[in-house]
Amino acid sequence: MVSFLTLVFHTLLLKLLHTEAFRKSCHYKAKTKGQCNHPNCSKAILQRVLAEQTERNTEGEVALKNKKQISPSSLQNPSDPDATYRSKAGKDNKGYVGNLVETFDQNGAIITAYDYQVNSHSDSSFCKETIEKLGVQETETTLIADGAYASVENVELAANNNIDLVTTALLGKSPDVLQADFQIDSDKREVMQCPAGNKPYKTSYYEKTGMYRASFNKKTCDNCPHREQCGAKLQKNLHL
């Protein structure tokens, strides 16, 4: 009896044999007259699928991974090995994402920059890269973006380049209600503790944006039951 897993990969292999990637890899192998090491070779792609989506179970058998264990950068389409997966606004997306920068003044508006990346590339990363490309401005420049582009790091980077980063309330998803349980002393303008009762070792307030920043020891956060809901971001040895 043929297992479901065998059928899945047999079907995938048949698809690979008819892809542009396969034809190119054969051409590549013919030119080199040797072992094909091209990353888009059909054999390499099949090996990639096995490495990314399967694992050995306790009995030593090859089994499918739980979908939560599979990386967004895993193979999505054998005809397009670079495409990635991203869930945004409740929808599943496979492929790429673009970012446009529009410059406007009293005379009108024009698109002055664009970027194109795999769709696992975050809006926040696009914002950081745009600010870095703009560099230090001679006169204060206002950069407007939706809420997904915001981060404390981007606000600081923008300020250092004489750019006022203004983000709207538009987000791909609503923040977890747990984030409202952070205790803040509005008089001292400090974050006193997180929802789990842990105190940050450093806290900052940004007058211009009204944003708070709190730094916690990484070990404190790693085993916290609220880790996935509080919105903390890993920064090497600490969480923010």
C-alpha positions as a LaTeX table, in Angstrom:
\begin{tabular}{lrrr}
\hline
Residue & $x$ (\AA) & $y$ (\AA) & $z$ (\AA) \\
\hline
Met1 & 0.00 & 0.00 & 0.00 \\
Val2 & 1.35 & 3.42 & $-1.02$ \\
Ser3 & 1.40 & 5.91 & 1.86 \\
Phe4 & $-0.12$ & 9.37 & 1.63 \\
Leu5 & 3.34 & 10.91 & 2.05 \\
Thr6 & 4.70 & 8.91 & $-0.88$ \\
Leu7 & 1.83 & 10.04 & $-3.06$ \\
Val8 & 2.38 & 13.66 & $-2.12$ \\
Phe9 & 6.04 & 13.65 & $-3.09$ \\
His10 & 5.43 & 11.53 & $-6.20$ \\
Thr11 & 2.91 & 14.15 & $-7.36$ \\
Leu12 & 5.34 & 16.94 & $-6.52$ \\
Leu13 & 8.12 & 15.25 & $-8.49$ \\
Leu14 & 5.89 & 14.97 & $-11.57$ \\
Lys15 & 5.17 & 18.69 & $-11.30$ \\
Leu16 & 8.87 & 19.46 & $-10.97$ \\
Leu17 & 9.66 & 17.58 & $-14.18$ \\
His18 & 7.52 & 20.04 & $-16.11$ \\
Thr19 & 8.73 & 23.28 & $-14.54$ \\
Glu20 & 10.97 & 25.91 & $-16.07$ \\
Ala21 & 13.32 & 25.39 & $-13.13$ \\
Phe22 & 13.80 & 21.75 & $-14.17$ \\
Arg23 & 14.47 & 22.59 & $-17.82$ \\
Lys24 & 17.00 & 25.24 & $-16.81$ \\
Ser25 & 18.71 & 22.87 & $-14.41$ \\
Cys26 & 19.05 & 20.20 & $-17.13$ \\
His27 & 20.59 & 22.79 & $-19.44$ \\
Tyr28 & 22.93 & 23.82 & $-16.64$ \\
Lys29 & 23.96 & 20.22 & $-16.00$ \\
Ala30 & 24.54 & 19.59 & $-19.71$ \\
Lys31 & 26.81 & 22.63 & $-19.97$ \\
Thr32 & 28.91 & 21.70 & $-16.96$ \\
Lys33 & 28.99 & 17.96 & $-17.85$ \\
Gly34 & 28.99 & 17.06 & $-14.22$ \\
Gln35 & 26.92 & 16.97 & $-11.05$ \\
Cys36 & 24.29 & 19.70 & $-11.02$ \\
Asn37 & 24.59 & 21.87 & $-7.91$ \\
His38 & 22.19 & 24.53 & $-9.11$ \\
Pro39 & 19.72 & 25.46 & $-6.27$ \\
Asn40 & 16.79 & 25.29 & $-8.71$ \\
Cys41 & 17.62 & 21.81 & $-9.95$ \\
Ser42 & 14.60 & 19.50 & $-9.57$ \\
Lys43 & 16.58 & 17.16 & $-7.30$ \\
Ala44 & 17.71 & 20.07 & $-5.12$ \\
Ile45 & 14.15 & 21.38 & $-4.90$ \\
Leu46 & 12.81 & 17.97 & $-3.87$ \\
Gln47 & 15.57 & 17.68 & $-1.25$ \\
Arg48 & 14.61 & 21.13 & 0.00 \\
Val49 & 10.96 & 20.09 & 0.39 \\
Leu50 & 11.95 & 17.01 & 2.36 \\
Ala51 & 14.28 & 19.02 & 4.62 \\
Glu52 & 11.75 & 21.80 & 5.26 \\
Gln53 & 8.52 & 19.84 & 5.60 \\
Thr54 & 9.45 & 16.45 & 7.01 \\
Glu55 & 11.28 & 15.05 & 10.03 \\
Arg56 & 12.22 & 11.71 & 11.57 \\
Asn57 & 9.80 & 10.51 & 14.23 \\
Thr58 & 10.77 & 8.51 & 17.32 \\
Glu59 & 10.65 & 5.32 & 15.27 \\
Gly60 & 13.05 & 6.71 & 12.69 \\
Glu61 & 10.39 & 7.07 & 9.99 \\
Val62 & 9.99 & 10.12 & 7.78 \\
Ala63 & 6.84 & 12.04 & 8.75 \\
Leu64 & 5.25 & 15.35 & 7.82 \\
Lys65 & 6.00 & 18.24 & 10.19 \\
Asn66 & 3.23 & 20.08 & 11.98 \\
Lys67 & 2.39 & 23.12 & 9.83 \\
Lys68 & 3.36 & 25.42 & 12.71 \\
Gln69 & 6.92 & 24.08 & 12.47 \\
Ile70 & 7.28 & 24.97 & 8.79 \\
Ser71 & 9.02 & 28.26 & 8.07 \\
Pro72 & 7.29 & 30.98 & 6.00 \\
Ser73 & 10.40 & 30.93 & 3.79 \\
Ser74 & 9.86 & 27.26 & 2.90 \\
Leu75 & 9.16 & 26.24 & $-0.70$ \\
Gln76 & 5.70 & 27.42 & $-1.81$ \\
Asn77 & 5.86 & 26.70 & $-5.52$ \\
Pro78 & 8.42 & 24.52 & $-7.38$ \\
Ser79 & 8.15 & 26.89 & $-10.35$ \\
Asp80 & 9.08 & 29.85 & $-8.14$ \\
Pro81 & 11.52 & 28.69 & $-5.42$ \\
Asp82 & 12.08 & 32.20 & $-4.02$ \\
Ala83 & 8.42 & 32.87 & $-3.17$ \\
Thr84 & 7.48 & 32.89 & 0.53 \\
Tyr85 & 4.36 & 32.61 & 2.67 \\
Arg86 & 2.75 & 35.31 & 4.78 \\
Ser87 & $-0.52$ & 35.58 & 6.66 \\
Lys88 & $-1.79$ & 39.16 & 6.74 \\
Ala89 & $-5.18$ & 40.61 & 7.59 \\
Gly90 & $-6.56$ & 37.10 & 8.02 \\
Lys91 & $-5.57$ & 35.99 & 4.52 \\
Asp92 & $-2.89$ & 33.58 & 3.30 \\
Asn93 & $-0.49$ & 35.05 & 0.75 \\
Lys94 & 2.26 & 33.38 & $-1.27$ \\
Gly95 & 4.75 & 35.27 & $-3.39$ \\
Tyr96 & 6.18 & 38.75 & $-3.07$ \\
Val97 & 5.43 & 42.20 & $-1.74$ \\
Gly98 & 6.12 & 45.69 & $-3.07$ \\
Asn99 & 6.64 & 49.02 & $-1.36$ \\
Leu100 & 6.18 & 52.46 & $-2.94$ \\
Val101 & 7.37 & 55.85 & $-1.68$ \\
Glu102 & 5.41 & 58.88 & $-2.85$ \\
Thr103 & 6.82 & 62.39 & $-2.42$ \\
Phe104 & 4.43 & 65.31 & $-2.43$ \\
Asp105 & 4.35 & 69.07 & $-1.80$ \\
Gln106 & 2.19 & 72.02 & $-2.79$ \\
Asn107 & 2.95 & 71.35 & $-6.46$ \\
Gly108 & 1.74 & 67.75 & $-6.55$ \\
Ala109 & 2.93 & 64.21 & $-5.94$ \\
Ile110 & 5.18 & 61.68 & $-7.66$ \\
Ile111 & 6.43 & 58.17 & $-6.87$ \\
Thr112 & 10.13 & 58.55 & $-6.09$ \\
Ala113 & 11.15 & 55.08 & $-4.90$ \\
Tyr114 & 10.02 & 51.46 & $-4.90$ \\
Asp115 & 11.20 & 48.12 & $-3.55$ \\
Tyr116 & 10.30 & 44.49 & $-4.22$ \\
Gln117 & 10.93 & 41.64 & $-1.77$ \\
Val118 & 9.65 & 38.20 & $-0.79$ \\
Asn119 & 6.41 & 38.69 & 1.11 \\
Ser120 & 7.87 & 37.60 & 4.44 \\
His121 & 9.70 & 40.95 & 4.38 \\
Ser122 & 7.96 & 43.10 & 7.00 \\
Asp123 & 6.52 & 46.59 & 6.56 \\
Ser124 & 8.70 & 47.70 & 9.46 \\
Ser125 & 11.80 & 46.55 & 7.54 \\
Phe126 & 10.67 & 48.48 & 4.47 \\
Cys127 & 10.31 & 51.58 & 6.65 \\
Lys128 & 13.80 & 51.18 & 8.15 \\
Glu129 & 15.35 & 50.72 & 4.71 \\
Thr130 & 13.52 & 53.76 & 3.32 \\
Ile131 & 14.75 & 55.97 & 6.15 \\
Glu132 & 18.32 & 54.71 & 5.66 \\
Lys133 & 18.13 & 55.49 & 1.93 \\
Leu134 & 16.76 & 58.99 & 2.59 \\
Gly135 & 19.58 & 59.75 & 5.00 \\
Val136 & 19.95 & 62.98 & 6.97 \\
Gln137 & 17.55 & 65.67 & 5.72 \\
Glu138 & 18.58 & 69.34 & 5.52 \\
Thr139 & 15.12 & 70.43 & 6.66 \\
Glu140 & 12.70 & 68.37 & 8.74 \\
Thr141 & 10.83 & 65.93 & 6.52 \\
Thr142 & 7.57 & 64.19 & 7.41 \\
Leu143 & 7.25 & 60.52 & 6.53 \\
Ile144 & 3.68 & 59.16 & 6.72 \\
Ala145 & 2.95 & 55.41 & 6.84 \\
Asp146 & 0.35 & 53.05 & 8.24 \\
Gly147 & 0.72 & 51.49 & 11.68 \\
Ala148 & 2.46 & 48.32 & 10.49 \\
Tyr149 & 5.52 & 50.40 & 9.55 \\
Ala150 & 5.94 & 51.68 & 13.12 \\
Ser151 & 8.52 & 50.57 & 15.68 \\
Val152 & 10.51 & 52.30 & 18.38 \\
Glu153 & 13.69 & 51.66 & 16.39 \\
Asn154 & 12.23 & 53.28 & 13.27 \\
Val155 & 11.07 & 56.33 & 15.22 \\
Glu156 & 14.56 & 56.75 & 16.70 \\
Leu157 & 16.25 & 56.22 & 13.32 \\
Ala158 & 13.94 & 58.77 & 11.70 \\
Ala159 & 14.59 & 61.35 & 14.41 \\
Asn160 & 18.35 & 60.92 & 13.99 \\
Asn161 & 17.92 & 61.76 & 10.30 \\
Asn162 & 15.72 & 64.83 & 10.87 \\
Ile163 & 12.63 & 62.89 & 9.75 \\
Asp164 & 9.29 & 63.01 & 11.57 \\
Leu165 & 7.82 & 59.50 & 11.23 \\
Val166 & 4.03 & 59.70 & 11.50 \\
Thr167 & 2.14 & 56.41 & 11.51 \\
Thr168 & $-1.61$ & 55.97 & 11.33 \\
Ala169 & $-3.85$ & 53.64 & 13.34 \\
Leu170 & $-4.19$ & 51.29 & 10.36 \\
Leu171 & $-2.78$ & 47.86 & 11.23 \\
Gly172 & $-2.95$ & 44.44 & 9.60 \\
Lys173 & $-4.39$ & 43.03 & 12.82 \\
Ser174 & $-5.64$ & 44.32 & 16.15 \\
Pro175 & $-3.22$ & 44.21 & 19.11 \\
Asp176 & $-3.90$ & 41.57 & 21.77 \\
Val177 & $-6.05$ & 42.84 & 24.66 \\
Leu178 & $-3.33$ & 41.60 & 27.01 \\
Gln179 & $-1.17$ & 44.56 & 25.97 \\
Ala180 & $-3.55$ & 46.85 & 27.86 \\
Asp181 & $-2.40$ & 45.19 & 31.11 \\
Phe182 & 1.05 & 46.79 & 31.10 \\
Gln183 & 1.18 & 49.08 & 34.15 \\
Ile184 & 2.33 & 52.61 & 33.33 \\
Asp185 & 3.05 & 55.49 & 35.68 \\
Ser186 & 1.90 & 58.44 & 33.59 \\
Asp187 & 3.41 & 60.97 & 36.01 \\
Lys188 & 6.88 & 59.43 & 35.92 \\
Arg189 & 6.30 & 58.30 & 32.33 \\
Glu190 & 7.64 & 54.85 & 33.04 \\
Val191 & 6.50 & 51.28 & 32.40 \\
Met192 & 6.24 & 49.78 & 35.88 \\
Gln193 & 5.55 & 46.12 & 35.04 \\
Cys194 & 4.30 & 43.77 & 32.34 \\
Pro195 & 1.05 & 41.72 & 32.50 \\
Ala196 & 2.98 & 38.88 & 34.17 \\
Gly197 & 4.19 & 41.21 & 36.93 \\
Asn198 & 7.81 & 41.47 & 35.79 \\
Lys199 & 9.58 & 44.82 & 36.12 \\
Pro200 & 11.70 & 46.11 & 33.22 \\
Tyr201 & 15.31 & 46.97 & 33.93 \\
Lys202 & 15.04 & 49.98 & 31.62 \\
Thr203 & 12.11 & 52.10 & 30.44 \\
Ser204 & 11.88 & 55.14 & 28.14 \\
Tyr205 & 9.22 & 57.57 & 26.98 \\
Tyr206 & 9.22 & 59.43 & 23.65 \\
Glu207 & 7.62 & 62.83 & 24.01 \\
Lys208 & 7.16 & 63.43 & 20.31 \\
Thr209 & 5.26 & 60.21 & 19.59 \\
Gly210 & 3.82 & 59.35 & 23.01 \\
Met211 & 5.39 & 55.89 & 22.80 \\
Tyr212 & 6.79 & 53.89 & 25.73 \\
Arg213 & 9.66 & 51.43 & 25.52 \\
Ala214 & 10.51 & 48.82 & 28.16 \\
Ser215 & 13.44 & 46.39 & 28.17 \\
Phe216 & 13.25 & 43.04 & 29.95 \\
Asn217 & 15.85 & 40.36 & 30.52 \\
Lys218 & 15.53 & 37.64 & 27.86 \\
Lys219 & 15.45 & 34.84 & 30.46 \\
Thr220 & 12.48 & 36.52 & 32.15 \\
Cys221 & 10.43 & 36.42 & 28.95 \\
Asp222 & 11.41 & 33.11 & 27.38 \\
Asn223 & 9.26 & 30.94 & 29.67 \\
Cys224 & 6.46 & 33.44 & 30.23 \\
Pro225 & 2.95 & 32.09 & 29.43 \\
His226 & 2.09 & 35.48 & 27.85 \\
Arg227 & 5.12 & 35.51 & 25.56 \\
Glu228 & 3.14 & 35.28 & 22.30 \\
Gln229 & 0.47 & 37.82 & 23.29 \\
Cys230 & 2.37 & 40.68 & 24.94 \\
Gly231 & 3.98 & 41.96 & 21.74 \\
Ala232 & 7.60 & 41.73 & 22.95 \\
Lys233 & 10.29 & 41.63 & 20.27 \\
Leu234 & 13.55 & 39.74 & 20.69 \\
Gln235 & 16.64 & 41.93 & 20.55 \\
Lys236 & 19.66 & 39.61 & 21.06 \\
Asn237 & 19.85 & 39.37 & 24.87 \\
Leu238 & 16.64 & 41.18 & 25.78 \\
His239 & 12.97 & 41.60 & 24.90 \\
Leu240 & 11.34 & 44.93 & 24.05 \\
\hline
\end{tabular}
